[in-house]
Every structure is written in structure tokens, then in C-alpha cells.
Amino acid sequence: MKALLCTGRLDTFSGSELVIIEFGQELRRRKFDVHVYAHHIAAPLDASLRTAGLIPKSGDDIDLTAYDLIYTQQNALSLLLDAQAMEQLCEVGLPYILFAHLSPYIEIEAPLSRLESEIATHIIANSVETRKALAAFGAAYRKAIVVPNPTQDAYISHTPINAIRKILIVSNHCPDEVLAARELLISAGYTVDHLGEGGNVTMMRPEILHDCDAVMTIGKTVQMAILAHRPVYCYDHFGGPGWLTDENYQMAAALNFSGRDQPVKKTAMEIFEEVTHFKPVIPQFYRKQKPFLMRFWVDLLLRDLKYYRRKVPKNRDAMKSFARLDRCMSVVCSQAFNNHFLLRYVLPRKMRFIADRDKWIRDRDEWIRERDAWIRERDDLIRDLQLQIHDRDHRIKESHSLIRSLHEQLTSPTFIRRCVSRFLSLFRFHTWRRRRS
């Protein structure tokens, strides 16, 4: 069987990108041929897709009628569904189509026109909050299935955590107070690693999570940490409740562990105090793991797909009109999404690069000033040494002059005669004394 997974952009290792990769990996384990379409795919993500056995595709290479399953998020499918493609789908019947919505407030995640509700086999929301936001678009969206960011079985671990000494921060938008708290924790002897923009930019893997004692994050990484039985400090740029407990779990889960359930900003010292005074316990919500397993949802999907028969829309003209409208709106939305991405990721990245470059220039200038000061000190030392050498040479010359003068005196005939005369006088004197005695 063939599956097509569609998304807006694959640029960073964030939540929506991991949804595509992990869903694709699970389908590959079920013997699907999995193709991936995105408006833009960055080189690291392209490599990750191919490593996972997923095949990136451009819009020109995609024949929608060839797929048994189509999954789309961020309205990416709409850019492929022009009137001609809709006509072809109407001829052969609609495949099994899943429309997913991953945010209740980001505009690109909202439905475009009536096309989605007309052709979707199922509509998916990633949280109760998102489903409530979708309900405003009609009855079909009130029936949306909540699929809470499931992930791989490989994250499951039952290793007990008795003490917290190594903490992993996972964030592509790490707030200043968390970065400041990280420095305080490191000063207090904790090991605190940062995965994401501004830290180690790589895809989350089970071994990374299993190597830490606790996780500070929001969103999809929370489900991974729960499967790994790692304590979660739920906090990021929206704020958050802090440590997840049985008391705050349901509210946090309803808002996709985004931190918006308690949008209160903490200070670095408050975060530091909460982390250092926390005692690991085994909460009851660790038992609620099944909804967080990608395998569980794919099992349900394949059970439904097994009995699915392609449906032929009755009103083709209306479908083609909806497709044209959706495609026009999708072009506008994709441009807006690009702008959103540029403002949220690319511009801050460039600003950080400029700031780092300016810091490097300042450091370089400081180093040059220190080097010049060292050169001046060296030159002063060389001059002092040269003066000392000059004084030494002068003293050596004087010594040589004195030696020559002494040599001349010692070797002069007058001095020799005087010495011989003195010796003879002494000899005669001693001879005379011996004779007398």
C-alpha cells in the first residue's frame, strides 16, 4: 500500500516535523511505501526522511490517485488539489484522507473552505483545546478525533529515577529565564543539556531521553518523557505549571502540554528552587500510556482502512470549485506560513548569528588590544634586555682593558726585573738567616 504524508515545511526538528517522521516510520513498519510532500524541505530533514525510509516528493511528481492513504497537516494537501487533480480523484474515488490540525491558534492550522469537511475520512486534532477551536467551523469538526501527539514505543522505559542530577531542556524557543536557570543549576553541580535552537540542534532520539533524569519542555516531548517515566518540568515561552503531577496533569494534557494552562512567567530563581527541591515520585498518569503510542493509533487506522472503499463524490463541480478556492487560499496561507517561519525561526537565527558575530568581533578586538599590550610589554622588556646587554658589553670591555693593562704590567721588563730583584733579596736574606743559626 502507498501513503502520502503532507506538511507545510520541514525545516527544524520540532513537533510537526516529528509527527511526519514518526508516523511515516510506523507506516513503513507496516509495509507501506511512504512518500512525503512539503512546500520546503531543509537538507538535514531530507537526510532524516531518507534514513527513515521515507521518500521526499515534489508537487510535480505526485499523482494523488495512486495513494491508498493521504495524511495532511498545515493545509499542505490543498496546494496539490487543483481542479484537475480533483477531477481525477472523482473518477477513481477518494482515498482514505486524514486532515490533522496541530494548533488551536496558528492560522495555517485552521480549515480553509468546505473542501476538507467534504473529502476528509477523518479530521484529527492534537488536543481537546484544538478540537474546541475547530468546533466553530461546523459539525464535521465537532466530531474531530483527539490524537495526542503519539510517539514511538522505543521511548518506553521503566527505569526508576531516584534523584535528579542530569536535566535535559528541549526547546526551539528557550526563554531567557530558563537559560538563566540553567546557568544557576550548572553552578550548583547539575548537568543541564539543551536540545534545540540555541543548543544542540538534532532530532530527539530515545537514547537521548533515557540518558537524563528529568526533562524541561513542552509539547510532543512531554509524551516521550511520560513513556520514558522521566519527570517533566512543563515550562517554556508560554509559561507553564512546572512539574507535572497528578493534580495538574489533566489540564496540561487538554492544552497539549503547551504551558498555556498556567501562562505564568517564572523567574530564573523560582525555576531553580522548584527544580532543586523536587523529589521524584511515580505519578498515576504514567499508567495512561496507550494514547501516546503511535502503534496504538496506527492499529486503529489500519483496522478502519482495511474495510474502507473509495468514495466517489456526487457533486463534482462543487468539489472542483472548493478545490480551486482551497488552492488559492493555500497559496496565500503558504506565503503567510513562510513569513511566520521567517519571523519565528530564520530572523531570530540570523539575529543570533549577527549577535554572535558582533560578540566575536568584540572578543577579537579585545584580543587584539591584549596582544598589542603584550607586544608593548615585550618591546619594553627587549629594550631593558638590550640596555642590560649594552651595560654587560661595556663592563666586559672594561674588564678586557683591565686584563690587558695587567698583562702589560706583568710582562713588562721593568716589572720582571723588579720581581727578580725582590726574589733575590729575599733569597739572600733567608740564606743569611740560616747561616747565622
C-alpha positions, 0 to 999 in steps of 0.5 A: 500500500502507498501513503502520502504524508503532507506538511507545510515545511520541514525545516527544524526538528520540532513537533510537526516535523516529528509527527511526519517522521514518526508516523511515516516510520510506523507506516513503513513498519507496516509495509507501506511505501511512504512518500512525503510532500512539503512546500520546503524541505531543509537538507538535514530533514531530507537526510532524516526522511531518507534514513527513515525510509521515507521518500521526499516528493515534489508537487510535480511528481505526485499523482494523488490517485495512486495513494491508498492513504493521504495524511495532511497537516498545515493545509499542505494537501490543498496546494496539490488539489487543483481542479484537475487533480480533483477531477481525477480523484472523482473518477477513481474515488477518494482515498482514505484522507486524514486532515490533522490540525496541530494548533488551536491558534496558528492560522495555517492550522485552521480549515480553509473552505468546505473542501476538507469537511467534504473529502476528509475520512477523518479530521484529527486534532492534537488536543481537546483545546484544538478540537474546541477551536475547530468546533466553530467551523461546523459539525464535521469538526465537532466530531474531530478525533483527539490524537495526542501527539503519539510517539514511538514505543522505543521511548518506553522505559521503566527505569526508576529515577531516584534523584535528579542530577542530569536535566535535559531542556528541549526547546526551539524557543528557550526563554531567557529565564530558563537559560538563566536557570540553567546557568544557576543549576550548572553552578550548583553541580547539575548537568543541564543539556539543551536540545534545540535552537540555541543548543544542540540542534538534532532530532530527539532520539530515545537514547537521548531521553533515557540518558537524563533524569528529568526533562524541561519542555513542552509539547510532543516531548512531554509524551516521550518523557511520560513513556520514558517515566522521566519527570517533566518540568512543563515550562517554556515561552508560554509559561507553564505549571512546572512539574507535572503531577497528578493534580495538574496533569489533566489540564496540561494534557487538554492544552497539549502540554503547551504551558498555556494552562498556567501562562505564568512567567517564572523567574530564573530563581523560582525555576531553580528552587522548584527544580532543586527541591523536587523529589521524584515520585511515580505519578498515576498518569504514567499508567495512561500510556496507550494514547501516546503510542503511535502503534496504538493509533496506527492499529486503529487506522489500519483496522478502519482502512482495511474495510474502507472503499473509495468514495466517489463524490456526487457533486463534482463541480462543487468539489472542483470549485472548493478545490480551486478556492482551497488552492488559492487560499493555500497559496496565500496561507503558504506565503503567510506560513513562510513569513511566520517561519521567517519571523519565528525561526530564520530572523531570530537565527540570523539575529543570533548569528549577527549577535554572535558575530558582533560578540566575536568581533568584540572578543577579537578586538579585545584580543587584539588590544591584549596582544598589542599590550603584550607586544608593548610589554615585550618591546619594553622588556627587549629594550631593558634586555638590550640596555642590560646587554649594552651595560654587560658589553661595556663592563666586559670591555672594561674588564678586557682593558683591565686584563690587558693593562695587567698583562702589560704590567706583568710582562713588562721588563721593568716589572720582571726585573723588579720581581727578580730583584725582590726574589733575590733579596729575599733569597739572600736574606733567608740564606743569611738567616740560616747561616747565622743559626 
